Amino acid sequence: MINNLFKWIWQYFDVLCFLAALIFAVWGCFLLSFTAGVFSIAVGLVILGYLSEKIANLH
């Protein structure tokens, strides 16, 4: 069971790292200022939307 969990995590490891990096970038922008945080959320959502469309078109 644990072996299957590690296989699943390793399969999506790059996606998890990308999402973690995006979360920390947004958090850092909020630490700078509220306005920068809001704009970083907008940019992050645009990037996520674009990448999800690219992934959906692969299959």
Buried (B, 14 or more C-beta within 10 A) or exposed (E): EEEEEEEEEEEEEEEEEEEEEBEEEBEEBBEEEEEBBEEBBEBBEEEEEEEEEEEEEEE
